[in-house]
Amino acid sequence: MLTRIDHIGIACHDLEATVEFYRETYGFTDVHFEVNEEQGVREAMLKINTTGDGAASYLQLITPIRDDSTVAKWLAKNGEGVHHIAFGTDGDVQEEADGIAGKGVRVLYDQPRHGSLGSRITFLHPKDCHGVLTELVQKP
């Protein structure tokens, strides 16, 4: 079952400057930095709050580390801004994806992949989600 908004992904050109903006403007100080080689991004997870299921909600700031990454291509086309929304599950992310696929929504990965903070993730096709790239997240 989907239990929370896990994070909002925001694509940016300058990760450090964007982190500083969110720190100074909104007071988000709990930050985790990580590189995801598979997705070709460097990211910062800014914790907003804890959630009722024992997890948390975040802003995920992402910047490409190579020109062929999906985020680099997205930034070149769209510029900085909201890239995706992620819903957290209290169950198995593959089971969630299979259930959603059964309702006619295309899942972008055959198998879940490594995500932020040790999570397992998959994405849903934006054309099947009213133009919104949607991620499903299972915390470790």
Long-range contacts (C-beta under 8 A, 24 or more apart in sequence): 1-89, 1-90, 1-91, 1-96, 2-87, 2-88, 2-89, 2-96, 2-136, 3-51, 3-52, 3-53, 3-55, 3-88, 3-89, 3-90, 4-51, 4-52, 4-53, 4-55, 4-57, 4-87, 4-88, 5-57, 5-85, 5-86, 5-87, 5-88, 6-55, 6-57, 6-58, 6-86, 6-87, 6-88, 6-135, 6-137, 7-45, 7-57, 7-58, 7-59, 7-60, 7-85, 7-86, 7-116, 7-135, 7-137, 8-58, 8-59, 8-60, 8-82, 8-84, 8-85, 8-86, 9-60, 9-62, 9-82, 9-83, 9-84, 9-85, 9-86, 9-133, 9-135, 10-59, 10-60, 10-61, 10-62, 10-80, 10-81, 10-82, 10-83, 11-62, 11-63, 11-71, 11-74, 11-75, 11-78, 11-80, 11-81, 11-83, 12-61, 12-62, 12-63, 12-75, 12-80, 13-63, 13-75, 13-80, 14-63, 15-42, 15-43, 15-44, 15-61, 15-62, 15-63, 18-44, 18-61, 18-63, 18-80, 19-44, 19-46, 19-61, 22-46, 22-59, 22-61, 28-59, 32-116, 32-117, 34-116, 34-117, 35-65, 36-114, 36-115, 36-116, 37-65, 38-113, 38-114, 39-69, 39-70, 39-71, 39-113, 40-64, 40-65, 40-66, 40-68, 40-69, 40-70, 40-71, 40-72, 41-65, 41-69, 41-71, 43-116, 45-116, 45-117, 51-88, 53-88, 53-90, 55-88, 55-139, 58-116, 60-86, 60-116, 83-133, 84-123, 84-132, 84-133, 84-134, 84-135, 85-132, 85-133, 85-134, 85-135, 86-121, 86-134, 86-135, 86-136, 86-137, 87-134, 87-135, 87-136, 87-137, 88-137, 88-138, 88-139, 89-136, 89-137, 89-138, 91-138, 92-138, 93-120, 93-121, 93-122, 93-136, 93-137, 93-138, 94-120, 94-122, 96-136, 96-138, 97-122, 97-124, 97-136, 100-124, 100-136, 104-128, 105-129, 112-138
